C-alpha cells in the first residue's frame, strides 16, 4: 500500500475519533434546567416541560424538579395547574388546566437555570388540548 494511502487512512481514523468524542461530549454540554413552583400555597403544578425536557412530577408550593437536560434555545415553561382552593369549593373531580409562562426563557450549552413559576408570569396554554370536553 502506498505511503500516501496509509496517511490518508490514519487522518480519516483521527477525524472519526474526533467526531465520536464530540458526539459523546455534547450530551454533557446540554443546558440543565430546574423548574420551581412559586405560584401560591394553594396551587399544584404537574408535568412541567421546557424545550424538550419533561418532568413527570407534581410540585407543591416551594418544590422544585430535579435538574434536567434540555435542548439549547428559547421556549415557555409549560405545565398543568390545579388550584386546591377552587377544587375544595367545587367538590368535584379535579381538573388540571394547561398553562405556560408568559415570558420566554432562553438557555445555551453548558449553562444551568432555575425557572420559577409565579402567578404574575403565567397564562393558559391553548396550544395543547385541554380538559374542556370538546
N, C-alpha and C positions, 0 to 999 in steps of 0.2 A: 504494500500500500504506500503511495507517495506520502512524503512528509507533510505536504500541504493539506492532504485529506485528513491525516491524523490530527493536525492542528485545528482544522475546522470542526471535527467531531468533538474535540476537547472543549472548544469555545462554545459549541452548542450545548454540551453537557453542563457547562458552568452556567449558561443562560437559563437552562431548565431548572437547575438547582436554585438559582436566584429567584426565579418566578415562584417556585414552590415555597421558598422561605417567605416571600412577600405575601403569598396567599394565606399561609397559616398564621402569619403575624397580624393580618388585617382584623381578624376576629378580636384580638386583644385591644386594638385601637378603636373599636366602635364606641360611641358615646355611652356612658352609663347614666341612667335616669332613675330617680325616686319620685313617686307621687305621694303627696300627703293630704289628708282631709282636714281642712281648717274652715269648712263651711259653717258649722254650728253644732252644738251639742246634741241636737235632735235629728241630725241628718247622717245617714249612712251612704257611702258610695261603694259601688262594686264594679268589678271588671274594668278598672282604668286601663287606658291604652294610649300610646304615643308612638307615632312613626314606626310602626312595625313591631312594637313590643306590647304584649297584653299580659296583665297580671290577673289571675283568677282568684281574687281575694275580695273580701268585704272589709271596708275600713270605717271604723267609728271615728269620732272627732279626735284629732291629735295623733292618729295612727298613720303609718307610712308603709309603702310597699318595700320589698327588698329591692336592691339595685338590679336593674335590668338593662341589657344591652339593646340599643335600638339603632335604626339607621340614621346617619347624619342628615341634617336638613331641617325643615320647618313643618310644624303641624300644630293643631289644637290638642289639648288633652281631652280625650273622650271618656265617658263613664256613664254609669246609671246611678240614679239618685232615689233614695227612699226617705221621705220626711216622716219621722216617727210621730210627731205631733199631729199631723194630718191623718195618719193611719189610725191613731188612737181614737180620734173623733169619729172616723168612718166605721170602725169595727168590721171592715170587710177584708177581702183578700188583698194583701199588699201588692201595690202596683209600682214597679220600678220604671222611671221615665229616663229617656236618653238626654244627656246634657254634654256640653263641651265648654271649654274655656273660651272667652271672647278673644283674649289675647293669643297671638300666635307665638309659640315658643320655638327657638332655634338652638340646635346643638351641632357640634363639629367633632371630628375624630379626636380621640384621646381626652375628652372632657367629661366632667361629672356635673350633673344638675339635679336640684330638688325643685319640683314644681308643686306649689301649694294650690289646692282647690279652695277658693274663697268665694263667698256669696256675691261679692261685688264684681266678679270676673267670670260669670257663667251665664249661659243661655241654653235653651232647649236645642237639641241636636235633631233636626228633621232630616238629616242626610241618611239616617238608618231607620228601618221600620220600627215603630213603637208599639206599645200595648193599647192601641186605640180601637181595635176591633174592626178595622176595615183595610 
